[in-house]
Amino acid sequence: MLGVYYDGKTSQAHACSVRLNDQGCLEFSELDVDPISIDDISVSDRLASLSRQIFLPDGALFETQDQQGIDALIEAIEGKPPGKNKLLSVSFYETNAKALVAAALFAMLFTAGFFVWGIPLLSAVIAANLPAEVKQAVSAYTIETLDENYFDESELTAHQKQEILTTFSALKQNTNITNASLLFRSSDSIGANAFALPGGQIVVTDELVEIAENPEEIGSVLLHELAHVQHQHGLRKMVESASLYIFISLWIGDAEVLESFSILFFYALLDSKYSRDFEREADAFVLDYARQHSKAIASGFIDVMEKLEASKPAFFSNKATNNKQPKEKAEEETEKGHKIGDLLDYLSSHPITEERLISFRQFINGEDPGYSE
């Protein structure tokens, strides 16, 4: 093959020819270069009529227009003519529009499938195998952040707390969920809410207790959050978001994004919401409990969900900044405030729709096929 040799040290080109000897080595004519084994080289793919390169040790390079000569060299290296594995050949797609379109469609479908099924499955496996220490560390950091920015100490009386803890203890016993605990907080900006942390802690606000008129209402909310704990919904959603974050970063090749890996898990919490599937699963958990233990729980769930929807503060749509910060710090804390607002939205905003309550209304009206008196 005729071509040009570059030694990898200077930009000077050396015209020469190369041939493959019986020992499986490339010999270069008119150059003081030792024979090079074909085991130590690599060859560029065919791209239309562009020059082909043979990449040599120490950064050296041989470039030629001899496509047939390169194909013969590849056959000698791989033991078969090039093009046998057409689906792995760049040139195949370059010259075949239908194959290119088919490959692009396959890539899109694979990516979509990975997003829809792969990441959730992966998140469930990871969440199930994360050490308890990791879950507790995430929970501790989350509650610490919220305490610093939005939460105040609970003003509930000891009697009120004890009543709720008694209800909670009975629910845990009936559902056999032992890895959950209660935290009481107060917050005007968050309002009436409850949410579960990855470590099993369930935070209940004073404002929720105020709008719950009976044990069945507060109990139905606690059951809903116990379902999130049981199925590790919060942790799974966090891992989903983190996986998606990494996948997109690798896909677009954004090195700067990957450098922020140290804040990845916190960012994942900020940028997530409970999925509808998780909410349906938690709702079904409450309804199943009502079927087995108390029809009043279903009525309580309907009533408290409607109250929660009506009492939801504007904070969650406005993404307000830290209301405990002095005004002079507002601008410098804007970005942090938006992120904390997203975190609260993620943890506390459960989409309340009439669709979610249909099965509960049917159950109350005796139309539930899964229930018998």
Order of alpha helices (4+ residues) and beta strands (2+ residues): beta-beta-beta-beta-beta-beta-beta-alpha-alpha-alpha-alpha-alpha-beta-alpha-beta-beta-beta-alpha-alpha-alpha-alpha-alpha-alpha-alpha-alpha-alpha-alpha
